[in-house]
Amino acid sequence: IRCWKDNWVPEVGPLNKLIPANVNIDFDFLLNEMVTEEGLWNLDIFKIWLSDDVIWRIMRIMASWSAKDDKWKCAWKLPGLQRVRFFLWTVLKQSLLSNVERVKWGIAVDLSCPLCGHASEGILYILKDCTTAKAIWRQVIQSKSEKWLLMNTDGAVQLQYGNAVAEEIVRDETGDWVFGYNRYLGKCSIFDAELWGILEGLKLIQRGGYDKMIIQSDSLEVVKAIQRSFFNSSNSALIRRIQRILSQEGQWLLLYIPIEQNQVAGCLAKLTLVNKEELQVFDSPPMESLVFIDSDRIRGFFPL
């Protein structure tokens, strides 16, 4: 579809009829080239030439989507109801009408969440952080199990020498220590160190027979790479091994957390860089980690 020459806006007709003939513009511009990387209309360009009424009509049309974009393909591959897949696709395209989006599009003036009063209601806030959403998630997940465990993983590399370590801690819902480990890896990249931290942790908890596990990493790049591997095969052998283990477990969740919420695992990393032990398992928390464990208890570390 050509943006300016084809008739794609209801009750408006071809848009080139609304633009002066002497304007220096490519009238063969394709419609999908008017969509941003976030999947939204590039309204700044439309607003140069078109009236507010026409802009409003365009905003009511879902932006064109290219099936070649893998980050949106995944929603359609998931098992389940069509309406659920469509909802997930809408979320991935950031087209869910949160109040942040409504204000951005000029159809609302209030950014706040109507349910809890939080100052800014974005898409992620609706789905995860709103108090109402948290209550729903708690009911859905807890109904399947009375007890979940939380695993925090981390990887670290000494900048001066390039030595890398991987580590993991496992706690229960009350914050009590289950076990932890650290492993000296030698020289490798920080990305691979993070992957080793997750892989070794998964192997240990799998051998321990733990069925319900939330796995947290402070590397957003690593978490995204693993999640993408469920829909497109990865070139990394480490990622493929992690994906294979996660696929075998029905109630294991992999989540990203900020680095400031992962300080217990980071503490074990420092111990390994000092001692350089190939593999060390902790049945009780090291003294150096107690202050961070107490801090986690105070702020409410468990995500559910």
Stockholm file with secondary structure:
# STOCKHOLM 1.0

chainA/1-304         IRCWKDNWVPEVGPLNKLIPANVNIDFDFLLNEMVTEEGLWNLDIFKIWLSDDVIWRIMRIMASWSAKDDKWKCAWKLPGLQRVRFFLWTVLKQSLLSNVERVKWGIAVDLSCPLCGHASEGILYILKDCTTAKAIWRQVIQSKSEKWLLMNTDGAVQLQYGNAVAEEIVRDETGDWVFGYNRYLGKCSIFDAELWGILEGLKLIQRGGYDKMIIQSDSLEVVKAIQRSFFNSSNSALIRRIQRILSQEGQWLLLYIPIEQNQVAGCLAKLTLVNKEELQVFDSPPMESLVFIDSDRIRGFFPL
#=GR chainA/1-304 SS CBTTTSCCSTTTCCGGGGSCTTCCCCTTCBGGGGBCTTSCBCHHHHHHHSCHHHHHHHHTSCCCCCTTCHHHHHHHHSSSCHHHHHHHHHHHTTCSCCHHHHHHTTSCSCCSCTTTCCSCCCHHIIIIISHHHHHHHHHHHHTTCSCCEEEEEEEEECTTTCEEEEEEEEEETTCCEEEEEEEEEEECCHHHHHHHHHHHHHHHHHHTTCCEEEEEESCHHHHHHHHHTTTSCCSCHHHHHHHHHHHHCTEEEEEECCGGGCHHHHHHHHHHHHHCCSCEEESSCCGGGHHHHHHHHHHTCCCC
#=GC SS_cons         CBTTTSCCSTTTCCGGGGSCTTCCCCTTCBGGGGBCTTSCBCHHHHHHHSCHHHHHHHHTSCCCCCTTCHHHHHHHHSSSCHHHHHHHHHHHTTCSCCHHHHHHTTSCSCCSCTTTCCSCCCHHIIIIISHHHHHHHHHHHHTTCSCCEEEEEEEEECTTTCEEEEEEEEEETTCCEEEEEEEEEEECCHHHHHHHHHHHHHHHHHHTTCCEEEEEESCHHHHHHHHHTTTSCCSCHHHHHHHHHHHHCTEEEEEECCGGGCHHHHHHHHHHHHHCCSCEEESSCCGGGHHHHHHHHHHTCCCC
//
